[in-house]
Amino acid sequence: MTGTHILCIIGPTASGKSSRAIEEALARDGEIISVDSRQVYRGLDIGTEKITAEEMCGVPHHLIDIRDANENYSAGDFVQDATHLIDEITARGKLPILVGGTHFYFDALLHGLPANTDANPALREELEKCTNEELYAQIEERDPRRAAELDPKNRRRLIRALEIIIAQGAVPPRSNLGKYEVEWIVIDPPREELRKKIDTRLANAFERGLIDEVRRVREETSDARLDELGLEYKIVGEYLSSSAKATEDAARLKAELLPKLSAKLWQYARRQKAWLRKLGHPMS
């Protein structure tokens, strides 16, 4: 028995996934489900390059702006919401198109969530002896797909990921478990082209008011929360957390932050590209 047909569009940051999804939706009578762990939050517009109503071209979009920035949204929440949406979209005779860069959400939907893993104090004590670089290297070796989703400097998440990997093993080989007939579009631009797109995206973000957006989100939440909302919010937030930096004008902050943030996003994109190559799907 054939599963429900869905289209999944994936690619590194700034690769053009959203525009490709619009093209496919218009050509194939589809509706779009966002697979993005940050675009679910209201007010995170510039830093996440959230699509605008005009850019949607009339195509229905789901799972955007459904939580406040200080609320939690988990992979379990995504699986529940996306499953219902796929059923509803299919019942309307439309094609469900899932697009985004949160690979763990794709894995959770197609393979199921990992079983609960209790904390292991003895293991944590051993892992605490490792540097962040050593922890990340272990994760890359054991489970490169999970590594692509992690910030190599987020020590708490690195240790927790290794706990899960050691207890349960790597994310299982990609398959749709029979529930979905999955069609993949993998967008993987050449390195230099992608680097230019990242720089252009960042320059536009600063011009549109990224610093003010991060300042507002910081006031509504906390510095700790900014660390969880991605590189743009983490790095800009670190500068704003200093009273001296916070009073500087936007132009000066942009001059300091743009190169640093560009380098960090490029490192992240390279990890995503490595993850995509391991999938074995034809690139677009």
N, C-alpha and C positions, 0 to 999 in steps of 0.2 A: 504494500500500500504506500502510495507516494505521499510524502509529508507536505505541509503547507509551504508554498513557494515564497521565499523572501529574498530580497536583494540586499547584500551587505557591502558598503563602500568604506574602505579603510585607507589610511595613508598617514604619513608624518604630519606634524604641525605645519600649517601654512601651505599645504600641497594643493589645495583647491577642491577639497572633498565636498564642501557645501554647494559650490556652483555645479559640480558634476551631478550631485544628487538632484538639484533642481532640473537639470537637463533630462535626466532619466525619468523623473516624476512627470514632467510635461509630455515626454514622448511615450510613456508607458502607463499613463493614468495611475500614478502612485501617490501615496502619502508618506511623509518622512517622519521617522522616529529618531530623535537625537540620542546618540550614544556618547554622551559627554558628561562627565561627573561634575563639571562646573557650570555648564549652561543651564542646569536645572535651577540655579539660584538667581533670584531677582536682583537686579542692580549690578551684576557682574557682566557688563555689556562690552566695554572696551577691551579689558584684559583678556576676555575669552573670544574676542572677535565674533560676538553673537550676531547671527543673521538678523537683519531688520525686516519689518513687515513688507516694505517695498521690494527688498531683495527676494522675498519668498515667492513673488510672482503668482500669488493666489494659491500656491500649493499648501495644503494643510501641514503644519509642523506640530509635533508632539514632544512632550517632556522638556520643554523650555519654559523657564520662569514659573516653576511650580513650588519652590521653597524660598524662604528668606535665607539670607547669608549666614545667619547664626543657627540655622536648623541643620540637622543631619539628613543625609540621603545616602543609603548604602547600596551595595550591589544587589542585596536581597530585595530592596525596594524597586530597583530597576527591573529585575527579572519579573517581579509581580506586575509592574506597570506595563512593561513591554509585551509580556505574554498576552495580557488583556487587549492591548492595542492591536497586536497582530491579528488576533481573532476578530476584532471589530472591523478593522480595515479590510480584511479578507472577506468578511460577510457583506461589506458594501460593494464587493466586486472590484476592489482596488488592490494595487500591489504594495505591500509593506516594504519600505526602503529604510534600512537602518544605516545611519552614517555618523561617524565620529571617531575620536582618537583614543577613547578609553577602552583599551583592549581587554582589560579584565572584565568589563561589562559584557563584551561579546562572549568571552569564555564562560562566564557565569550563565548566560542565557542558553548557550548551545551545549554546555557540558554539565551544568548544574553547579551549585555552590559547594565549596569544600566543606566537609564535616567540621563541626566545632572541634577545636584543638585547645586543650587546657594549657595554661602557662606551665613551663618546665623550669623551675628555679635553678636546678643544677645546670641545665643546658645554658640558661641565660647567664649564669655566672661565668661559664666558659666563653660564651660569645662576647661578653663584656671586655674580655682581654684583647679582642681583635680591634684593629682600626676599622674605620668606615670603609676604607678601600679594600681591606681583606674580607669584610663581610659581603660587600657588593660582588667581589670576585667569586666568592663561593656561590652566591645566588646565580650569577651569570653562568657558571659552570653547570649547576644542577638544574636550573630552570630559567633559560634565557627569556622566555616570554613573560614570566613574572618580573624579571629584572627590568624589562623595558618600561614597566609601569612605575618603577620606584625612583625616588630622588636619592642618589648615592650619598647625600649628606644627611638624610633623615635617619638618624641612628635607631630611633625607636621602631620605625617601620621595617628597617633592615633586619633587626633582631627578631621581630615578630614574623617576618616572612621566612626566615631560616627555621624558626620553630615549626612553622606549618610544613615547610618542605621536608624537613627531617622526619616529621611525624607521618606525613601523608604522601610524600613524593611530589614530583613535578605535576603541573597542569597536564591532564591527559592529552594524547595526540588529537589533533583537530578532527572532529566528526560531528554531524548534526544529531546524533543519537536517534535518527529516524523520525523525529518530530517535525523537522523542517527540511525542505529541499532548498539548500542554500546556494545562491548564485553570488560569486564574489567579484568585485571590482577593486583592484589594488592600485592605488595611485602612488607612483614612486618616481618623482622627478629626478633628473641628474643633480649631482651634489651642488654644483655651482649655481644652477637655476634655483634650487631650493634655498640655498644660503641667501640669495638676493631677495627671494620672496619673504624670508624671515625678516631681513633688514627693512624691507619696504613696509611690511605689516607693523613692525615696532615703531618705525618713524611715524606712520599714520596714527598709531595708538597714542603716542605722546602728543601729536597735534590735536587729537580729538579730546584730550583731557584725562589721560591715564592716571597721572599723579593725583588729580582731584578725586577721581573715582576710588583709588586706593585709600586716600585720606578719609573719604566718607565711609567706606566699608570698615576701615580700622576703627573709626569712631563708633560705628554701630555694633562691632564685634570685639575683637581683641587682636593683639600681636600674634598670639598663639594660633588664632583662627586663620590669620593671613598665611601662616606657614602651611596650612592645610589646603589652601585654595589655589596653589600653583605658583610657578616661578615668578610670574609678573607681580603678583600680590606679595609674595614673600620678599623679593629683592627690593621693590619700591618701599614696602613696609619697613624693612630694616633701616633704610635711610630716613624715613619719616619718624622712626622711633627715637631718633636723636633730636633733642630740642633745637640744637644749632642747625641741623639739616632741615628741620621742618619749616624754618623761617626763610629758607632760601627760595629764590624765585624759580618758577617752573623751567625756564630756559637753562639755568645752571644745573638744576637737578637732571634734566634731560641729557645734557652734555656728559655728566658723570655716569648716569645709569644706562644709557643706550648701548655703549660698547659691552658693558658687563652683562646686561640682560641678553644681548644678541649672542654672546659666546655661550651662555648657559642654555639658551633655547636651541642653539645649533648642536650642542652636546646631546641634548634630549632627542632632537630629531635624528641624529646619527644612531642612537640606540633604537629608535623606532624603525629606522630603515633596516637595521640588522635583524630586528624581529620580523619584519615583513618578508625579508629574503628567506627566512626559515619556513615560511608558510608553504612555499612552493607553488603559489598561484601565479598565473600570467600577470604581468604588470601593465598598467595603462599609462 
